Amino acid sequence: MTDLAKLFDIYQNNVFPTMLDLLAEDLGVKVSSLQTLGVGFYPAYQAWVFAERDAKGDVIGLKYRCLNGNKLYEPGSKAGLTYSLNREASSGGYVPGRARWIRIADAGIKCPICGRPDWCRVSSDDVKNPAAVLCSRISEGATKIVSENNYLHVLDPKRNPVRENATVLPQSDLPILIVEGATDVLAAADLGFIAIGRPSALGGFKILREMPLIGRKVWIIGENDAGAGKEGLDKCHVALRKIVKDLVKVMPPKEIKDLRKWVAQGLTQKDLIDYVEKNGNKGLQLDPDMFDSDSAFPIAERFLKKDYTINGIPILRYYRGRWLLWGGNCYADMPEPLLRGSLYRYLEGKKFIKETATGPKVTAYKPTASKIRDILDALNAWCPVDGDPPMWLRDGGMDPKNLIAFENGMLDVEEYLK
């Protein structure tokens, strides 16, 4: 248990149905989405409180959204992810900040402990016959005191354990959406999607890679906000592309900032599915200007394939200390300074993925003389000609010694004389 988790339980206990109606109207989302995500209120700051979690579902940060528009974190918070917890995975042990509770007033029942119809909460497994109750009035007989005015009464211990194989994310036949911030998570819930909100455009990737996304369909939705949203989209794609096999990234239409604004303009679930099908980047390949690493070998391979390959055959060759380039009907010398210049031009503006302690980081690739030498050396995996002409670079099906090369084709002299 952490202090932040206890605080979040207290703040959630400050929220009653009418308050959620006001917040839903302010954000333009549904009350049911707010209830699914879980939201608290801190009277001293006059702020709504959203929990940010790690990959196990534990609260590691509390973010305040003040009524005056200010946003700030509770001291001691760490930036985490915002998502709705799977009730089956989070109910065991009734851990503060993880157990899922429903207010008595929302459930339309009376508290099984104190008999009142207002402030107390029951576990979400079965509101009419709950396994546990957080009573705000009666401490006598409580299993433990969770916090001030929160007394845990476990009525059915057999329903307490976490279910096996349940993950922190709810199950869904729809793709998981990766968005930015709590309000976009709520907008996704309005459409019927499960979403994970990153704390910022360029943050949260380390925890995101630890989430149970293997085997799930995942759509990353960027934001139109002066470049950061597009950069965050690409970095998120980099972070997940080796983990998630069914991965799509997509930007909203240019005139729409984010998913919440999009939903406010009338976006439906079908609209989003159709839009992603038409505009989403479904490939797991990197951007043409990005490398997996700064290793010379894969960079040399991509350089060769892009500029010096025809029909899968390299047209740049290394023969007896000379670089040769196919010119359409014969090979001619390719001076090494020209080849180096071509490689420098290819590397201009390129980036590479650098693995760090906090996850993959996109870094500008800066070519140096030594790196250029290494890449040229790596070309020897494909370019050297082992032998003397006339010879085939790939099996030609006839003896090349009998051939005379013309501009419009090859003449087989032996067959001609026959």
Disulfide bonds with the S-S distance in Angstrom:
none
